[in-house]
Amino acid sequence: MIKRTLLLACAALLMLAGNAQAQTATIDGITYTANDDGQTATATGYTGNPVDVAIPATVNIDGKDYPVTAIGDFAFTGCTALQSVTLPEGLQTIGNSAFRDCTSLTSVTFPEELQTITSYAFSGCTALQSVTFPEWLQSIGNSAFRDCTSLTSVTFPEGLQTIGSSAFNGCTALQSITLPEGLQTIGYFAFESYESLENVTLPSTLQNIHARAFYECPLTDVYCHAATPPSIYNDSFDSFTNITATLHVPSDAVASYQAAEGWKLFQHIVGDLPSTAISSVATDASLATYADGTITTSGLADITVYAQSGAQVRHAADATSLSLAGLPRGIYIISIAQDGQQQVMKVAH
């Protein structure tokens, strides 16, 4: 009886092993593994040392097509010959250390649907020169681009919410950073020790800057569009910046920054940015509604859409609806004027 039980157990293990084996496929040297949902796949590894990699949108594993939605942890770590990567539409996540220490990598093409770049994903990619992030990206993980020493240009999307700790630490070639509307948090050491960084623009949506985020950066100008000073530490910026740099803030927020912890250490605070405050208006909440990216009014109205920086980004006169399609993800202010009445809405697109 015991012997039979052991034989059955061994047979079961062999069947499981066979099933697990059937759930992977290697195509052009790249291994893909079916995910637990049974509907999608992850690129999990490679063989050889390819120069150019193009991940397909779908792969066939054991006769079934799977959309590729992730690059797995450590999938291409240390692929020193790799020079370019094209990632497929539908990809949502790039895993931990996925392209870490790919020292010849100069370019990456990101798909629009990408939402998350996790820790150390491109850390140590010392040849990477520029990065344009897609509009759906929500978070950049800890140390994701740490020590990318050739990186001179980074374009962030509106709608990005979090930049993790040390995310761009050691990217010493960057000279200017404009952070997007929608960003809420900048992590510890995120941009520390940038030898060439002279100015940084912070969005109106920013809420937190953690310790040493911009420490030991030779900043001459800091532009902060937030009407309410974000929470920062006394060492989010260093004492040299506090003494020599000019802090530019909204025209009606100078006193707030002069009194706020951390910000009050700046010796040069000027109110030369446009106010982001919305003036008090008589509102009628029945004028319009917002759903699925479209403003719909109860009758003909003037509809104006503003970014949180105060810039007008879309307008329609005598309209009954207006779509936000095509605008970057982020927070928008909508003004609706109809028959002498006005409604103001704040929406997340």
Number of C-alpha atoms within 10 A of each C-alpha: 6 7 8 9 10 11 12 12 12 12 12 12 12 12 12 12 11 11 11 12 12 14 18 20 18 17 15 13 14 19 16 26 23 26 16 9 7 10 13 17 28 25 27 21 19 18 13 10 13 17 14 13 16 13 18 16 16 17 23 17 18 12 8 12 15 20 19 27 24 23 27 22 22 18 24 26 21 19 21 18 15 20 19 19 18 15 23 22 18 17 24 21 19 29 25 24 25 27 29 26 23 24 22 18 24 19 18 18 15 20 19 17 17 24 20 20 25 23 25 27 31 30 29 25 25 22 18 24 19 17 17 14 21 21 22 20 25 21 19 26 24 26 27 30 29 26 21 26 22 18 23 18 16 16 14 19 22 24 23 27 21 21 26 23 26 25 30 29 25 25 27 22 17 23 19 17 18 14 22 22 27 25 26 20 21 27 22 22 24 29 27 26 20 23 16 16 23 17 18 17 16 20 21 28 23 25 16 17 23 21 21 24 28 26 22 20 23 21 26 17 18 18 19 22 27 23 24 20 23 23 16 20 16 16 18 24 26 21 15 15 23 22 13 15 20 19 23 21 27 23 16 15 22 19 13 15 24 18 12 15 15 19 22 16 20 20 15 16 20 18 16 15 18 15 18 20 15 9 5 7 10 10 15 14 13 10 20 24 14 18 10 9 15 14 20 20 21 13 14 17 23 20 26 18 24 17 22 21 23 17 12 14 12 15 14 15 14 12 15 16 20 20 16 16 11 8 15 18 20 22 21 23 19 21 19 25 21 18 10 6 14 20 19 22 16 15 14 12 17
